Amino acid sequence: MPSFLWSYVTPGIPDELFESLPGIPMSQREVRLLILSHLRLKRDSVLWDIGAGTGTIPVEAGLLCPDGRIIAIERDEEVANLIRHNCDRFGVKNVDVIEGMAPECLENLPEPPDRVCIEGGRPIKAILKAVWQRLPAQGRIVATAASLDILYQISESFAELQARNIEVVQSAVNRLETRGTSQTFAAGDPIFVLSGEKLM
């Protein structure tokens, strides 16, 4: 059932509706839409979100997958509590928040994912390898990169793991903002969104 904060089935919750903390990254709505579209979620998907940050993806995915299970992984206790708070704000009940460091904590997760979102974490190649071992055939991984170094490491890992149907998209988002008495377009930080599938 939609919450009073977001009564729509359409993803793309405005950023300002989420609680946030200084210094904690939040995926911009436009980038979030790219991530969600590449995840290709099903009603009953099991999604691991590694480096869940503010919890925007777990909230959106929880609403989109009412029969599914979302596991948000975050190493910092304060940030993990922020995710729980945002889930409560939107009435999302199918998100489990795991406090732990990837890739070590992934071994203890009880349910393998059919979808994985990687929004952060080091070392990224070790995380991808650990995820790949738990991912079933037809599973999908979506990872974001804010730097060329991380982009290269994810691309190299996809090649080493023999991921298929690989896509790479770079976001270029400009938002209209009011500054004083004038309006101008402000550019968001460009983000690479990479996706790939495990076919066998």
N, C-alpha and C positions, 0 to 999 in steps of 0.2 A: 504494500500500500504506500503511495507517495507520501512524503512528509509535508508538513505545512510550509517548510522552507523551500521545497522544490516539488511542486505538484505535477510535474510533467514526466512523460516517459522518454523525452528527448535528453540525451546526455549534453553536457556543457554547462554545468552549474557555474554561475559567476564566482570569480575568485573571492570577492568580498563577503560571500556567505559562509566561507570557511573561517574558523578560528586559526590564528597563526601565531608563531613565536619569532622574535627577531633572530635573523641568521639561519632559520630553518627553511630550506628550499621548498617552493611550491610550484608545481607544474602549472603554467599558465593555461587558461581554459582552451585556447586554440591548440596548444601542444598536446593537452590532455585528449582532445578530440582525435588528433592524429594517432596517439597511442592506442586509444580504445578501438579505433577503426582497424588498426593493424592487428590487434589481439584477436579479432573475430570471435568474440565471446558467444557462448551458448547459454541458454537458460539455466543449465545445470553445471556450468563450468567450475572446475577447481583451479583457482588462480593463486599463484604465489607472486606477491609484490615485494621485491627485495630492495631495500632502501626506500621505504614507503614515505618518508618525510612527513609532510603535513597530513597525509592520508586522503588526498583528493582522489587518487585512482581507486583505493579500496572502497571509498564511499560510492563513487560512480559505478564501479563494477558490482558492488553489493546490490545496488538498485536495479542494475541491468540483468543480474543473475539471481532471481529470487529463490531458485531451487539449488543454487550452487554454494560453494564455500570459498571465501576469500581469506588467504593467510597473508597478513602484513608483517614483514620482518623489518625490525628496526633495532639498532644496537643501543640507543640512548633511552634511558628510562623516561626522561621528561618528554621526549619526542613520541615515544610509544604511548604515553598517557594522552598526548595531544591527538593522536590518531583515534584513540578510544573516545575522546570527547567529541571529535567531529562525527564519528559514527553515531553517537548518541544524539547529536543535534539533528541528524537527518533520519533518525529512526532505523538505522541499518543494523540488523541483528545477526547477519551471517558473516561477519568479519571477526577472525581471531587474530589478535596481535601477539606476535612472538618477539620477546626481547632476546636478541642474540646477534652474534657476529657471523656473517656469511664468509666463506662457505661452510664453516664448522657446524653451525646449527642446522644446516639443511638435512644432515643425516638423520636427525631425530624427528623430523616432521612425519606425522603418521600417514598422510595421504599424498600420493604422488599427484603432480599437477598435470592438466592438459594445456594450461596456458601459464606463461611466466612473463612477468614484467620486471626488468632490472633498471632501476632508476638511480642506482648508486652502488658504492661498495668497491673495495679493493681487497685483493687483486682481482680485477675483472675477469681475466682469463681463467683463473682457478674457480671462480663462481660459475662461469659458463660451463666449464667441464663438469662440475658437480651437479649442476642443474640437468645437463644433458643425460647423465646417468639415471636420473629419476624420471625423465620425460618419456612418456609412451609414444608409440608411433602415431603420427598425425598431430603431435603436440606442436605448439608454437611458442617461440620466444620473441619478445620485443624488448629492445634495449635502447637506452638513450645515451647520447654522448654530447658533451658541451665543448670538447676539445678534440683537436686532430689526433692527439696521442691515444685517447680512449677510442675514438672512431677506428683508428688503425688496429688496436688490440681486439676490438669486437669483430671487425671484418676478418682479421687473421684467424680468430677462433672459429668463426662460422665456416671458414674454408677448411680448417683442420678437423672440425667435427662433421664435415660433409653435410652441412645444412642445405636445404633445398628451398626454392622459391624465395630467394633472398631479395628484399627490397630495402632501399636506402632513400630516405626523404629528409631534406633540410627545411625546417620551418623558417619563414620570414614574415613575422607578424608586426604590423604597425597598428597602434591604437590611437584614436582621436582623444586628445587630452586638452583640458582648459588650463592655461597658464596665464594668470592675471586676467587681462581683458581679451586675450586672443586664444584661438584654438590651433593646435598643431598636432601632427602625427609623431608619436614617440615609438621608436623601434624596440621590440623585445629582443632579448638575447637569442641568437640563432641556436637551434638544437637539432642534432641529427637523430632521427628515429630509424632504427634498423630492425628488420624482422626476418625470421627464417623458420623453417619447419623441419621436423624430424620425420622422415618418411618411413623409416624402418627401425 
